[in-house]
Amino acid sequence: MVMRLSRVGAFHPTRISFARTLIRRMTRESWRFSRTCFDLDDVGVGTAVYRIDTPQAPVWFVVFAEHLDPVDRTDRVIAEKWDATFTLTTSEPDATEVARLRANVPLQEAGRCSSREMVLSRANKSVRLFDHVVEALAAGCQPEREKLLEVGYLIRTTAVYGNGKFGLADLDQIRNLGVFELPFQAEMLCVFAARQFSLEWVEHIARRRGGDHFTPLETGLKRALGVGNATGLGMAPFLIGHPKLINNWVLARETALARVRAAGAVETDRVERYRALLARAIIHVRQWPTSDSLQRQRNAELLEHLAQLDAAEPAWTQSGACDRLVSWADANLGLEAQELLNSLLIEIYPELVDDLEQRTGSDEIMRVDPGMLLQALRTLIHDHYGWALEIDFTLEAAHARFWYRSEEKEEPRIGWRFKEPGVDQELAIAIARDVAALDQTLGELDAEMLGATVAEFLMAFPHWRQTVRRVQSLATCPYAEFQDNLTDEFCRPIDLLRCKLSVFGATKFDPKSALWTRIALFQGAPLVDGLDAGDADDWAFPVLAEGLGS
């Protein structure tokens, strides 16, 4: 039920999504941000350095802002120039260190990082909104509310690299530092710091342009702005290649929901919190911009279903109220509304779910069990991959697509198997097809051969090693596989992307095709000087409040 593409493609972030857990940790541990360098000229070109003090050790966020000719501006991963490039480093950036970083960080993949750097990233301005905000602030006005709603961010990252790429520190080195232990926390901090820089960047340029007329951006507007991201097929191979990690992400989410559904009667203050969040969620969806006709249709249906949810009157004072509400939604509402409700209910039970953020890592170890009998292996397949065995791979439509990596663009792509060349470069993403073929091979063995071991089988058929290892290693991981055919002619890769992005904490999904989407991170989050505020963790379903902006 959970790991179907249609459902994971309707996931919304929860309070244990990575952006939320990072903010909560920074608040809990009283992290402090200080700007140690802001050497930018009148048009915002130059260097900025932020020191981030944590209880474990300080880290530094270093920015190189450049002038980017419009002809060079692209969000494609193959770009060679950007408006700004970033790194998160463990080494205090003195003049010598800044010079070394300046020689490498703006080059991104073409540069050479050291193990002192944890994250490498870059971003481009959302030019229309960025320029509008500059012009408004320089003239002493606040930017137009509708323009902020239309975009929602001043900059858009095009890649956030970590975990050993391009010479960066790997995860073990990062853990040894003691600041980060969970997956993607360093990367999320880099994005959060980039958001802060974007706000100070736009104000700096406006101040230089407007002089005495300048006015700063209202705090409410700042909180409503996040960081954009354009995500394409490059994320899909990661999801398939890290099944244990995906399992733990979804397992934490489903465990949170199960705990909430098992709760007793819902207290009055919690009901009030639920109603307030539902009202906010309705505004959030109304403020969700998208140019995609299907997503607009889904959002319209979501608003209708949230209205039904708002009118529903579960017996809150009776035990199992949340469970009954979820069951009613499953029977009466669409997937978008069902999943938003799940996120909402998880939100009102922090004491039941917040510990689950510690369960989102994984060792990712995959091993062959050579002594397992083939009959036992086949039983594993039938117990855990029955969904794959139901697919009829004799139909051309069932394997009409194939995944490969473009040599020219260095990006994962999806092609048409019977219409385009490149099948010989196919990536190992067709899990359903491969497992079904393995089962067919085992089914063609005689009874005596099924009594042989996996080791004996793989000596005779070594090309099955990867599939056998996956089946054996994931037998205890119920959420490790996306239980659909990723080579079907109607496969929507964007559903995979939304699954991962929701775990990161992304909102405002704006599909540009079935292959890529734009999203926002940290919209509604507190600013660096508001981490100790009482509402620092209250930014689920972020909205731009009425009355803000011109």
Residue pairs with C-beta under 8 A, 6 or more apart in sequence:
1 7
2 8
2 250
2 254
2 479
3 250
3 479
3 481
3 482
3 483
4 482
4 483
4 484
5 482
5 484
5 491
5 492
5 495
5 496
6 335
6 495
7 335
7 339
8 250
8 482
8 495
8 496
8 498
8 499
9 335
9 492
9 494
9 495
9 496
9 498
9 499
10 298
10 334
10 335
10 336
10 338
10 339
10 498
11 339
11 498
11 499
11 502
11 503
12 339
12 340
12 342
12 343
12 502
12 507
13 19
13 20
13 343
13 502
13 503
13 504
13 505
13 506
13 507
13 540
14 20
14 253
14 256
14 342
14 343
14 346
14 347
14 353
14 502
15 21
15 343
15 346
15 347
15 350
15 353
15 354
15 537
15 540
16 252
16 253
16 256
16 346
16 353
16 354
16 356
16 357
16 360
17 502
17 503
17 504
17 505
18 182
18 183
18 184
18 185
18 188
18 360
18 503
18 504
18 505
19 188
19 192
19 504
19 505
19 506
19 521
19 522
19 525
20 505
20 537
20 539
20 540
21 182
21 185
21 357
22 185
22 188
22 189
22 192
23 192
23 525
23 526
23 531
23 536
23 537
23 539
24 354
24 536
24 537
25 31
25 185
26 531
27 526
27 531
27 532
27 536
27 537
29 54
29 55
30 55
30 531
30 532
31 52
31 53
31 54
31 531
32 52
32 53
33 50
33 51
33 52
33 53
33 193
33 196
33 528
33 529
34 50
34 51
34 53
35 48
35 49
35 50
35 51
35 200
36 49
36 50
36 51
36 60
37 47
37 48
37 49
37 93
37 98
38 46
38 48
38 49
38 200
38 204
39 46
39 47
39 48
40 46
40 47
40 48
40 65
40 201
40 204
42 205
42 208
42 209
43 67
43 205
43 208
44 65
44 201
44 204
44 205
45 65
45 66
45 67
46 65
47 62
47 63
47 64
47 65
47 98
47 102
48 62
48 63
48 65
48 197
48 200
48 201
49 60
49 61
49 62
49 63
49 93
49 98
50 60
50 61
50 62
50 63
50 193
50 196
50 197
51 58
51 59
51 60
51 92
52 58
52 59
52 60
52 61
52 189
52 193
54 179
56 177
56 178
56 179
57 90
57 177
57 178
57 179
58 92
59 88
59 89
59 90
59 118
59 179
59 189
60 88
60 89
60 90
60 91
60 92
60 93
61 86
61 87
61 88
61 89
61 189
61 190
61 193
61 194
61 197
62 86
62 87
62 88
62 89
62 93
62 98
62 101
62 105
63 84
63 85
63 86
63 194
63 197
64 84
64 85
64 86
64 101
64 102
64 105
64 106
65 83
65 84
65 201
66 81
66 82
66 83
66 84
66 85
66 106
68 81
68 82
68 83
68 124
68 125
69 81
70 127
72 79
72 80
72 81
73 79
73 81
73 83
73 124
73 127
74 124
75 124
75 156
75 158
75 230
76 158
76 409
76 411
77 158
77 159
77 232
77 234
77 409
77 410
77 411
78 409
78 410
78 411
79 158
80 108
80 110
82 106
82 108
82 122
82 123
82 124
82 158
83 123
83 124
83 125
83 155
84 122
84 123
84 124
84 155
84 194
84 197
84 201
85 105
85 106
85 108
85 120
85 121
85 122
85 123
86 105
86 119
86 120
86 121
86 122
86 123
86 190
86 193
86 194
86 197
87 101
87 105
87 113
87 117
87 118
87 119
87 120
87 121
87 190
88 117
88 118
88 119
88 186
88 189
88 190
88 193
89 97
89 101
89 116
89 117
89 118
90 116
90 117
90 118
90 169
90 177
91 97
91 116
93 101
101 117
103 111
104 111
104 112
104 113
105 111
105 113
105 120
108 120
108 122
108 159
108 166
109 166
111 166
112 166
112 167
113 120
113 166
113 167
113 168
114 167
115 167
115 168
115 169
115 170
115 173
116 169
117 167
117 168
117 169
118 162
118 168
118 169
118 174
118 180
118 186
119 160
119 161
119 162
119 168
119 186
119 187
119 189
119 190
120 160
120 161
120 162
120 165
120 166
120 168
121 157
121 159
121 160
121 161
121 187
121 190
121 191
121 194
122 157
122 158
122 159
123 155
123 156
123 157
123 158
123 194
123 198
123 227
124 155
124 156
124 158
125 154
125 155
125 156
126 151
126 153
126 154
126 155
126 156
126 228
128 147
128 151
129 143
129 147
129 148
129 150
129 151
129 153
129 154
130 154
130 155
130 202
132 143
132 144
132 147
133 143
133 154
133 202
133 206
133 217
134 202
134 205
134 206
134 209
135 206
136 142
136 143
136 144
136 206
136 550
137 143
137 202
137 203
137 206
137 207
137 210
137 214
137 215
137 216
137 217
138 206
138 207
138 209
138 210
138 213
138 214
139 210
139 213
140 210
140 213
140 214
140 215
141 215
141 550
142 215
142 217
142 218
142 221
142 548
142 549
142 550
143 217
143 221
143 549
143 550
144 549
144 550
145 544
145 548
145 549
145 550
148 221
148 224
148 225
148 544
148 549
149 287
149 289
149 544
150 289
151 228
151 289
152 224
152 225
152 226
152 228
152 289
152 508
152 520
152 523
153 195
153 198
153 225
153 226
153 227
153 228
153 520
153 523
154 198
154 199
154 201
154 202
154 225
155 194
155 195
155 198
155 227
155 228
156 227
156 228
156 229
156 230
156 518
157 191
157 194
157 227
157 228
157 229
158 229
158 230
160 187
160 190
160 191
161 168
162 168
162 174
162 184
162 186
162 187
163 170
163 171
163 174
164 170
164 171
169 177
171 183
174 180
174 186
175 181
179 186
180 186
180 189
181 361
182 357
182 358
182 360
182 361
183 245
183 360
183 361
183 362
184 504
188 504
188 505
188 521
191 227
191 521
191 522
192 227
192 522
192 525
194 227
195 225
195 226
195 227
195 521
195 522
195 525
196 527
196 528
198 225
198 227
199 217
199 222
199 225
199 527
202 217
203 214
203 216
203 217
206 214
207 214
218 548
218 549
219 527
219 530
220 544
220 545
220 548
221 544
221 548
221 549
222 527
223 524
223 525
223 526
223 527
223 530
223 539
223 542
224 523
224 524
224 542
224 543
224 544
224 545
224 548
225 523
226 507
226 520
226 521
226 522
226 523
226 524
226 525
226 542
227 520
227 521
227 522
228 518
228 519
228 520
228 521
229 501
229 506
229 518
229 519
229 520
229 521
230 512
230 516
230 517
230 518
231 497
231 501
231 516
231 517
231 518
231 519
232 411
232 412
232 497
232 515
232 516
233 403
233 411
233 412
233 413
233 414
233 493
233 515
233 516
234 411
234 412
235 496
235 497
235 500
235 501
236 403
236 412
236 429
236 493
236 496
236 497
237 403
237 412
237 427
237 429
238 500
239 246
239 482
239 496
239 499
239 500
240 428
240 429
240 431
240 482
240 486
242 362
242 364
243 470
243 474
243 477
243 480
243 481
244 362
244 363
244 364
244 365
244 366
244 473
244 474
244 477
244 480
245 361
245 362
245 364
246 479
246 480
246 499
246 500
247 362
247 474
247 477
247 478
247 479
247 480
248 359
248 360
248 361
248 362
249 360
249 479
249 503
250 479
250 499
251 359
251 477
251 478
251 479
252 356
252 357
252 359
252 360
253 346
253 356
253 503
254 479
255 356
255 359
256 346
256 349
256 352
256 353
256 356
257 326
257 342
257 345
257 346
259 349
259 352
259 353
260 322
260 345
260 346
260 348
260 349
260 352
260 353
261 320
261 322
261 323
261 326
261 345
262 323
263 322
263 349
263 352
264 319
264 320
265 316
265 317
265 318
265 319
265 321
266 274
266 316
266 317
266 321
266 322
268 316
270 348
270 349
271 316
273 347
273 348
274 344
274 345
274 348
275 310
277 344
277 347
277 348
277 540
277 541
278 306
278 309
278 310
278 344
279 310
280 540
280 541
280 543
281 306
281 340
281 344
281 541
282 303
282 306
282 307
282 310
283 541
283 543
284 507
284 541
284 542
284 543
285 299
285 302
285 303
285 306
286 303
287 543
287 544
288 299
288 507
288 508
289 508
289 510
290 296
290 299
290 508
290 509
290 510
290 511
291 510
291 512
292 510
292 511
292 512
294 511
295 509
295 510
295 511
298 334
298 336
299 336
301 334
301 336
301 337
302 334
302 336
302 337
302 340
305 333
305 334
305 336
305 337
306 337
306 340
308 332
308 333
308 337
309 329
309 333
309 337
309 341
312 325
312 328
314 321
314 322
314 324
314 325
314 328
315 321
315 324
322 345
325 341
325 345
326 338
326 341
326 342
326 345
329 337
329 338
329 341
330 338
333 341
343 540
344 540
344 541
346 353
347 540
360 503
365 473
366 469
366 470
366 473
367 469
367 472
367 473
368 454
368 458
368 465
368 468
368 469
368 472
369 454
369 472
370 453
370 454
370 455
370 458
371 453
371 454
371 455
372 453
372 454
372 472
373 450
373 451
373 452
373 453
373 454
374 442
374 445
374 449
374 450
374 451
374 452
374 453
374 454
374 457
375 450
375 451
377 442
377 454
377 468
377 471
377 472
378 439
378 442
378 443
378 450
380 471
380 472
380 475
381 389
381 435
381 438
381 439
381 442
381 471
382 389
382 439
383 475
384 471
384 474
384 475
385 432
385 435
385 436
385 439
385 471
385 481
387 432
387 483
387 484
388 431
388 432
388 433
388 435
388 436
388 483
388 485
389 435
389 436
389 439
391 398
391 432
391 433
391 436
391 485
392 398
393 399
393 433
393 436
393 437
396 418
397 488
397 489
397 490
398 433
398 485
398 487
398 488
399 417
399 430
399 433
399 487
399 488
400 416
400 417
400 418
400 487
400 488
400 489
401 414
401 415
401 416
401 417
401 486
401 487
401 488
401 489
401 491
402 414
402 415
402 416
402 417
402 422
402 423
402 426
402 430
402 487
403 412
403 413
403 414
403 415
403 426
403 427
403 429
403 430
403 486
403 487
404 412
404 413
404 414
404 415
404 422
404 423
404 425
404 426
404 427
405 411
405 412
405 413
405 425
405 427
406 412
406 413
412 427
414 491
414 493
414 515
415 422
415 423
417 423
417 487
428 434
428 466
429 486
429 487
430 485
430 486
430 487
431 470
431 481
431 482
431 486
432 484
432 485
432 486
432 487
433 485
433 487
434 467
435 467
435 470
435 471
438 464
438 467
438 468
438 471
441 461
441 464
442 450
454 468
454 472
457 464
457 468
458 464
458 465
458 468
474 480
474 481
482 496
482 499
484 491
485 491
486 493
492 514
493 514
493 515
494 511
494 513
494 514
494 515
494 516
494 517
497 516
497 517
498 509
498 517
501 509
501 517
501 519
504 521
505 521
505 522
506 519
506 520
506 521
507 519
507 520
507 521
507 523
507 541
507 542
508 519
508 520
508 523
509 517
509 518
509 519
510 517
510 518
510 519
511 517
512 518
523 542
524 539
524 541
524 542
524 543
525 539
525 542
526 533
526 535
526 536
526 539
530 536
